[in-house]
Amino acid sequence: MSQKRRRITCICCQQPGIHRGRQLIEPCYDRAWAHRTLDRFPLQPHATPWLPTGPHGRKMLARYTELVAERASRKRILWELGLETERSIQRYEAARRHLASQEASA
């Protein structure tokens, strides 16, 4: 089942087209990828970060917060939480910051 891509106005050429990534349409994205210049077009952050919804995810986030408070290394955090990628740590960090900002504004 293919997923329909949304139509956008490209930030490179200002033309309408099918979104490929980084707010670029397919020709501009392909050209930037071929020339290795995708870094000129930053990734768009999600409006709301990933947040754990189940009890296990909430426990993992609490443990992540403890490890950050202990100033544990990223390698140790990966090992302790049983995570495999740096991206997982980035998700937990984004969730921690989001929840902290909500608590501060409340």
Phi and psi in degrees as GROMACS dihedral restraints (atoms count N, CA, C in turn):
[ dihedral_restraints ]
;  ai    aj    ak    al  type     phi  dphi    fc
    3     4     5     6     1   -85.2    20    10
    4     5     6     7     1   149.1    20    10
    6     7     8     9     1   -99.0    20    10
    7     8     9    10     1   133.1    20    10
    9    10    11    12     1   -75.5    20    10
   10    11    12    13     1   133.5    20    10
   12    13    14    15     1   -90.5    20    10
   13    14    15    16     1   146.6    20    10
   15    16    17    18     1   -80.8    20    10
   16    17    18    19     1   156.9    20    10
   18    19    20    21     1   -91.8    20    10
   19    20    21    22     1   136.4    20    10
   21    22    23    24     1  -137.0    20    10
   22    23    24    25     1   172.5    20    10
   24    25    26    27     1  -100.8    20    10
   25    26    27    28     1   122.4    20    10
   27    28    29    30     1   -65.5    20    10
   28    29    30    31     1   136.4    20    10
   30    31    32    33     1   -77.8    20    10
   31    32    33    34     1   -10.7    20    10
   33    34    35    36     1   -89.7    20    10
   34    35    36    37     1   -52.6    20    10
   36    37    38    39     1  -112.1    20    10
   37    38    39    40     1    -3.4    20    10
   39    40    41    42     1    63.7    20    10
   40    41    42    43     1    19.0    20    10
   42    43    44    45     1   -97.9    20    10
   43    44    45    46     1   148.1    20    10
   45    46    47    48     1   -75.0    20    10
   46    47    48    49     1   150.9    20    10
   48    49    50    51     1   176.4    20    10
   49    50    51    52     1  -176.1    20    10
   51    52    53    54     1   -78.8    20    10
   52    53    54    55     1   129.5    20    10
   54    55    56    57     1   -68.4    20    10
   55    56    57    58     1   128.7    20    10
   57    58    59    60     1  -107.1    20    10
   58    59    60    61     1   -35.3    20    10
   60    61    62    63     1   155.5    20    10
   61    62    63    64     1   153.5    20    10
   63    64    65    66     1    57.2    20    10
   64    65    66    67     1    31.9    20    10
   66    67    68    69     1    61.3    20    10
   67    68    69    70     1    29.2    20    10
   69    70    71    72     1  -113.6    20    10
   70    71    72    73     1   147.2    20    10
   72    73    74    75     1   -83.1    20    10
   73    74    75    76     1   168.6    20    10
   75    76    77    78     1   -54.0    20    10
   76    77    78    79     1   -49.4    20    10
   78    79    80    81     1   -61.6    20    10
   79    80    81    82     1   -41.0    20    10
   81    82    83    84     1   -69.2    20    10
   82    83    84    85     1   -39.5    20    10
   84    85    86    87     1   -63.8    20    10
   85    86    87    88     1   -46.7    20    10
   87    88    89    90     1   -61.6    20    10
   88    89    90    91     1   -40.7    20    10
   90    91    92    93     1   -65.3    20    10
   91    92    93    94     1   -45.3    20    10
   93    94    95    96     1   -65.0    20    10
   94    95    96    97     1   -37.0    20    10
   96    97    98    99     1   -66.5    20    10
   97    98    99   100     1   -44.6    20    10
   99   100   101   102     1   -63.1    20    10
  100   101   102   103     1   -36.4    20    10
  102   103   104   105     1   -89.6    20    10
  103   104   105   106     1     1.9    20    10
  105   106   107   108     1    58.1    20    10
  106   107   108   109     1    42.4    20    10
  108   109   110   111     1  -119.8    20    10
  109   110   111   112     1    21.3    20    10
  111   112   113   114     1   -61.3    20    10
  112   113   114   115     1   -23.9    20    10
  114   115   116   117     1   -65.3    20    10
  115   116   117   118     1   -15.2    20    10
  117   118   119   120     1   -71.8    20    10
  118   119   120   121     1   -17.5    20    10
  120   121   122   123     1  -117.7    20    10
  121   122   123   124     1    99.7    20    10
  123   124   125   126     1   -65.9    20    10
  124   125   126   127     1   152.8    20    10
  126   127   128   129     1   -65.9    20    10
  127   128   129   130     1   143.6    20    10
  129   130   131   132     1   -88.6    20    10
  130   131   132   133     1   123.0    20    10
  132   133   134   135     1   -69.8    20    10
  133   134   135   136     1   150.3    20    10
  135   136   137   138     1   -70.2    20    10
  136   137   138   139     1   148.6    20    10
  138   139   140   141     1   -62.2    20    10
  139   140   141   142     1   -41.9    20    10
  141   142   143   144     1  -125.8    20    10
  142   143   144   145     1   133.9    20    10
  144   145   146   147     1   -73.0    20    10
  145   146   147   148     1   165.9    20    10
  147   148   149   150     1   -62.4    20    10
  148   149   150   151     1   135.3    20    10
  150   151   152   153     1  -129.6    20    10
  151   152   153   154     1   137.3    20    10
  153   154   155   156     1   -68.3    20    10
  154   155   156   157     1   138.0    20    10
  156   157   158   159     1  -109.2    20    10
  157   158   159   160     1   -30.5    20    10
  159   160   161   162     1   -90.4    20    10
  160   161   162   163     1   170.9    20    10
  162   163   164   165     1   -62.6    20    10
  163   164   165   166     1   -38.3    20    10
  165   166   167   168     1   -65.1    20    10
  166   167   168   169     1   -43.8    20    10
  168   169   170   171     1   -62.7    20    10
  169   170   171   172     1   -39.0    20    10
  171   172   173   174     1   -66.7    20    10
  172   173   174   175     1   -36.9    20    10
  174   175   176   177     1   -65.8    20    10
  175   176   177   178     1   -40.3    20    10
  177   178   179   180     1   -63.9    20    10
  178   179   180   181     1   -41.7    20    10
  180   181   182   183     1   -65.0    20    10
  181   182   183   184     1   -40.4    20    10
  183   184   185   186     1   -63.0    20    10
  184   185   186   187     1   -42.6    20    10
  186   187   188   189     1   -66.7    20    10
  187   188   189   190     1   -39.2    20    10
  189   190   191   192     1   -59.3    20    10
  190   191   192   193     1   -44.2    20    10
  192   193   194   195     1   -61.3    20    10
  193   194   195   196     1   -40.8    20    10
  195   196   197   198     1   -61.9    20    10
  196   197   198   199     1   -44.9    20    10
  198   199   200   201     1   -64.9    20    10
  199   200   201   202     1   -37.1    20    10
  201   202   203   204     1   -65.3    20    10
  202   203   204   205     1   -41.6    20    10
  204   205   206   207     1   -63.1    20    10
  205   206   207   208     1   -32.6    20    10
  207   208   209   210     1   -79.7    20    10
  208   209   210   211     1    -3.5    20    10
  210   211   212   213     1    60.5    20    10
  211   212   213   214     1    41.2    20    10
  213   214   215   216     1   -70.0    20    10
  214   215   216   217     1   150.9    20    10
  216   217   218   219     1   -71.8    20    10
  217   218   219   220     1   159.4    20    10
  219   220   221   222     1   -61.5    20    10
  220   221   222   223     1   -36.3    20    10
  222   223   224   225     1   -63.3    20    10
  223   224   225   226     1   -42.5    20    10
  225   226   227   228     1   -66.9    20    10
  226   227   228   229     1   -39.5    20    10
  228   229   230   231     1   -61.7    20    10
  229   230   231   232     1   -45.6    20    10
  231   232   233   234     1   -56.2    20    10
  232   233   234   235     1   -46.7    20    10
  234   235   236   237     1   -66.1    20    10
  235   236   237   238     1   -47.4    20    10
  237   238   239   240     1   -64.3    20    10
  238   239   240   241     1   -37.7    20    10
  240   241   242   243     1   -88.6    20    10
  241   242   243   244     1    -7.5    20    10
  243   244   245   246     1    72.2    20    10
  244   245   246   247     1    30.7    20    10
  246   247   248   249     1   -92.7    20    10
  247   248   249   250     1   158.4    20    10
  249   250   251   252     1  -111.0    20    10
  250   251   252   253     1   -23.6    20    10
  252   253   254   255     1  -127.1    20    10
  253   254   255   256     1   155.6    20    10
  255   256   257   258     1   -62.1    20    10
  256   257   258   259     1   -31.7    20    10
  258   259   260   261     1   -60.9    20    10
  259   260   261   262     1   -34.9    20    10
  261   262   263   264     1   -62.8    20    10
  262   263   264   265     1   -41.3    20    10
  264   265   266   267     1   -63.9    20    10
  265   266   267   268     1   -40.0    20    10
  267   268   269   270     1   -62.0    20    10
  268   269   270   271     1   -38.0    20    10
  270   271   272   273     1   -65.3    20    10
  271   272   273   274     1   -45.6    20    10
  273   274   275   276     1   -63.3    20    10
  274   275   276   277     1   -38.7    20    10
  276   277   278   279     1   -64.9    20    10
  277   278   279   280     1   -42.6    20    10
  279   280   281   282     1   -63.1    20    10
  280   281   282   283     1   -41.3    20    10
  282   283   284   285     1   -65.1    20    10
  283   284   285   286     1   -42.0    20    10
  285   286   287   288     1   -61.9    20    10
  286   287   288   289     1   -45.2    20    10
  288   289   290   291     1   -65.1    20    10
  289   290   291   292     1   -41.7    20    10
  291   292   293   294     1   -61.7    20    10
  292   293   294   295     1   -46.7    20    10
  294   295   296   297     1   -66.5    20    10
  295   296   297   298     1   -37.6    20    10
  297   298   299   300     1   -64.4    20    10
  298   299   300   301     1   -39.6    20    10
  300   301   302   303     1   -70.2    20    10
  301   302   303   304     1   -33.0    20    10
  303   304   305   306     1   -66.0    20    10
  304   305   306   307     1   -41.9    20    10
  306   307   308   309     1   -66.1    20    10
  307   308   309   310     1   -37.2    20    10
  309   310   311   312     1   -68.4    20    10
  310   311   312   313     1   -35.8    20    10
  312   313   314   315     1   -81.6    20    10
  313   314   315   316     1   -15.0    20    10
